[in-house]
């Protein structure tokens, strides 16, 4: 069974209920040419926690799914010094073919079960002569004993094949993978991601990881990545940087993008202004329902931002002209496409003010059953919108993920 093909496979208990998805394979390297022993799988359960599933609790592995005995320990997986992640650390490794002495790049590894019931990494799939940015070389599948070099740490390890294994993964899931890897591997994978994908992943990472990854990029690329992030997330990240670094990055960004970020940086963090995004869906009063639905189909919009449109007088970039009202997408779906959005607006809600506290913002959303809300200035112009996901990020404790795990450890799996 080739390991890269296991990534993302569903894991089921004996009753057919899904437990989670495979994210990696944990092995222990051994001396000499002995193939590594497979210890278990890293499985992501539905709370996005990654747990360890020993191979002794795996009853079946095939190309479509993994089946367990049903006994799963829900403690968060923590990699031990003697353990190696196959996908996270061995893919893209440069090794030496013993017979010829030539170098090759690992693009997959195969595991199999011996008669002793132990699982081992038995085969190594390599591309001989392959280098980054060059034509693909000749591929071979070799026995583990036929290659060397896995035991040494490699500087500048590539990330082509690990990213291929996780190509269809959502940014939040890939962020979880990166968070669990070593700083060295995080840096290498970040370097291989394109700017847009890296920006999406950064938005899902803890602040410490964001700062670390951004610091590992050259300054011009860091500015390009910040431009791809939503302005509120970019502002939150820039606020964590040293003042001179932040200013240098803002200077390198496109003026329009930098202006939005600078404006957001003027607000206190736990206020409506500090929470809002400056790029909600804004339409003129003469827009039709069809126009509105076309705008919210944008795949880059979060569900909360796509749930509502904001109708304003020109200019339509924040800060806009006079704010008129909001249009709920659920309501617009019940109207003819040719109808004007101005005829079905909710104009009764007073928007938030930029200096409203986090408590005021959360109370406002709860009172009116909203997933997003407009933020207005004293002249009634739209400055941006606050979404419920940003509010939750600030309402939960800073270490809420660790707190959740401590609770599990306290009460048992």
Residue, then its C-alpha position, 0 to 999 in steps of 0.5 A: x500500500x503506497x503511503x501517499x495514496x492513504x492521505x485523506x482516506x476515511x477511517x471507519x469503525x467496525x459498525x461502518x461509522x467514520x472516525x476520521x481521515x488519514x493524515x500521515x503514517x508514523x514509523x520508526x527507523x532502524x539500524x542498517x538496512x532493516x525496513x522501518x517498522x510502521x507504528x501507526x497512523x495519524x488520523x484527523x477526527x472531526x474536531x480537527x484533532x489529530x490522534x494516533x491510531x496504532x497499527x495493532x488497532x487497524x484491521x483492514x487497509x486498502x485503496x478506499x478506506x481503513x477499518x479499525x477495531x473501534x478502540x480509539x484513544x482521543x488524545x492529541x498525537x504528539x510526535x516522539x523523538x524516535x518517530x518519523x512522519x512518512x508524508x511529512x518528512x520522508x517524501x521529497x527526501x534526496x537519497x542515494x541508490x546503493x548500487x549505482x551511487x546516484x541520487x534520487x528524490x523520493x516521491x512515495x513509499x510502500x508499506x506491507x504487513x509481514x507474516x509476523x503481523x508487523x507492518x514495515x516500509x518495504x519499498x521506496x519509489x524514487x525519481x532518479x536524477x530529478x531536481x527542482x525546476x528540471x525535467x522529471x527523471x526516470x522513476x524506479x521502485x526499489x527495496x528499502x535496503x537498496x537506498x540510503x540517506x533517510x537517517x540524515x537531515x537534509x537542508x533544502x528538502x523539496x515539497x513537491x510530492x507532499x503537496x501533491x498528497x495534500x492537493x485537495x485538502x482545505x486550507x484549514x486542514x493543511x494548516x493543521x498539518x503544517x502546525x504539527x511539522x518541524x519549523x524546518x519542514x514548515x519553511x520548506x513547504x511554505x516556500x513551495x506553495x504559491x502565494x494564494x494558497x500560502x495566504x489561505x493557509x496562513x489565515x488558518x494558523x496560530x499567530x506564532x506559526x504565521x510570524x515564523x513562516x512569514x519571517x522565513x520568506x524574502x521580503x518581497x514575497x512576504x509582501x505578495x502573500x500579505x496582499x493575497x490575505x484578507x485585509x483583516x487577517x493581514x492586519x492582524x499578522x502585521x500587528x504581530x511583527x516588529x514595527x520596522x519590518x511591518x512598515x517595510x512590508x506595507x511599503x512593498x505592498x500595492x498601495x490600495x492593499x496597503x491602505x486597507x491594512x493601514x486603516x484597519x491597524x488604527x483600530x483597537x484589536x477587540x473592537x468592531x473596527x479591529x475585527x472587521x474586513x474592509x471587503x464585504x460584498x457591496x452593491x449599488x441601489x440599482x443592482x438586481x437580485x441576479x447581480x447579488x447572487x453572481x457576486x456571492x458565488x465567488x468561491x473566495x468568500x467565506x460563508x459568513x461574508x457570502x450570506x449578506x450584501x451591503x447596498x450603498x451610495x457610490x463610491x462602492x469601496x470602503x469607506x463608501x457613500x451613505x449606507x442604505x441597507x443589507x440584503x439577506x441572501x436567503x431572502x434574495x433567493x426567493x425573489x425574481x432575478x430581475x428584481x432590484x435589491x433595493x426593494x428587499x433590503x433590511x433597513x431597520x438595523x443600525x450598524x455597529x460603530x468602529x469603536x464598539x467593544x467585542x461584547x457589543x459586537x457579539x451581543x448585536x449578532x446574537x440579538x438579531x440572529x446575524x452571521x455578519x454585521x455592517x460597521x459604519x462611521x459617524x456619517x453613515x458610511x460603510x467601513x466594513x463588516x464583522x463576521x461571526x467567525x472573527x468574533x468567535x476567534x476572539x471570544x474563545x480563550x487564546x489557547x482553546x485548542x490546548x484547553x480542549x485537549x487538556x479536558x480530554x486528557x482529564x476525563x479520558x478518551 
